[in-house]
Amino acid sequence: MEFERILMDLKVEQDLIGLWQIVDRVRETSPELAGERLVSESLNLVRDMLVVGFKAGSSPYAPNGFKLWPNKDTDAIVEKIGQDWALLGRDPDLADIVWFLPPALNN
């Protein structure tokens, strides 16, 4: 499924973007998605985001605030997010799993 418009909108964001916001955007664009399909399509969008220059990091609500993840490998990051989401057992919320630094901010 293509989420090119979402990707273009997110690419120019001037603030950190939480996984929960990505899931909400995917759900708004394709309300028929639920369960594993929602997870799969959200992770596909995350993969596309990483490819175009987004950087993954910890939640800004974590004790040490937002910190970039040391692993920069796209496949490893997407796999980790998928595993953490499965362990979470629900859709991510504000402080959950991962946040992203948009390309516009990582100069």
Secondary structure, DSSP 4 states (H G I P E B T S, - for coil): ---HHHHHHHHT-SS-EEHHHHHHHHHHH-TT--HHHHHHHHHHHHHHHHHTT-EEE--TTSTT---B-S---HHHHHHHHHHHHHHHTS---TTSS-EEE-GGG--
